[in-house]
Amino acid sequence: MSTWTRDDDKLFEHGLVLYPENSADRWQLIADHVPGKTADDIMAHYDDLVHDVYEIDSGRIDLPSYTDDPVELEGDCQITSGSNKKSNEIERKKGTPWTEDEHRLFLIGLDKYGKGDWRSISRNVVVSRTPTQVASHAQKYFIRQQAMKKERKRSSIHDITTAVDTNPVPPQSSFQNQSGSQNFNFAM
């Protein structure tokens, strides 16, 4: 059995999203995505993951706390998951903006699970976000898509409509403010 780092896990999870269950040679493709791991390592790790998720969902074991996650504590922080409040657990950051990578994963999950299945998208695709955060992001995304006919004042992450890398929407070259006209060039 091989040793897995948090970075290996992240590459493994990303590989699971890139190569869905119906992909030919899925385990080898994911192994090619995770340096130093064989297809057998990947299959064994997947089986362990499925078992762990089952144990967590059934309430037999608590959510793991990773010591190598760069989390800054401020004051008395707690994480709340239902009524199982633990005083030694860390509260998730609130108000962290979505990255383009998270948004692209959201679009993959939306395509795979459909509109409304925020829990599956959160658990299986955008694992860094809760179902509530995914639902909120989706609401903003769909509102932005409906308003596409109107003139946009600035570009937004919600303008990205495909999970495949494409040329980014160019921002306006100038921006009018109350004190006059200034030019701002934003790199995307």
Protein Blocks (a to p, Z undefined) as FASTA:
>chain_A
ZZddfklmmmmmmmmmmmgfklghklmmmmmmmghiafklmmmmmmmmmmmmmmmmnopa
ccdddfkbccddehjadddehjlccfkbccddehiacdfklmmmmmmmmmmnoghilmlm
mmmmmmmbcfklmmmmmmmmmmmmmmmmpccfbdcfklpcbfbdcddddddfbdcdfkbc
cdddddZZ
